[in-house]
Amino acid sequence: MDTTAKKRRNKHDKLGIIADRPYWMVYVSLASRAVHQIGAAVFLATYILSPDNTHAWKVSLLVAAISGFLLLGVEAIRHRQFLREVFGLTTIFKLVLVGFAHHGWLPAIPSVSVAFLIASLVSHAPKAVRHRLMF
């Protein structure tokens, strides 16, 4: 572990280790986040407003999923313990909620809405909350 990561780790004992990443990955993260937000917004609108099995929500779900996995991968390079941090655990929880809603195990509109509410709250939370180690 490099000295910068050690300093950050000692300064914030409850935060996961933050590693350095190449600067070009910041642009990949930015672009994938923008595409993910567009795909997720279209998915939310089409899935809730048109409950029929339309092509629009399938395509937007695919766009949101691919860009989301890319975004998660880029963030995982920097935040190596992301599955132990708040943002990683809430990402898994959001996937479970949307999956359960899609398969009819939970009501679709409340479940998908809660997943988006959680996404908004966690993504805009302070770094000390988003990257806090849960265990």
C-alpha positions, 0 to 999 in steps of 0.5 A: 500500500502506498503512503498516500493510501496509508495516510487516507486510511489512517485519517479516515479509519472507517473508509475503504482504501482509495487507490490511484487511477489513471486520469483517463479513467476519470473521463470513462467514469464521467461518460459511463455515469452520464450514459447510465443516468440517461438509460436509467431515467428512460427505463424508469419512465418507460417501465412505470408509465407503460407497463406493457412489454415494450421495446423501450424499457428493454433497450434502456435497461440494457443501456443502464446495465452495461453502463452501470457495470462499466461504471462499477468496474471503473469505480472498483479500480479506485475503491477496492473494497466497494462491496464492503462500502455503502455504495457497493451494498446499495448497488447490490440492493438496487439490483435485487429490488429491480430484479424482484420487481421485474419477476413479480416478487415485489410490486413494480412501481414502488420497488423501482421507485425506491431503487431510484430514490436510494440511488439518488440519496447515496450518489449525492451523499458525502464521501464519508457516507458513500465510502464508509465500510459497513463490515 
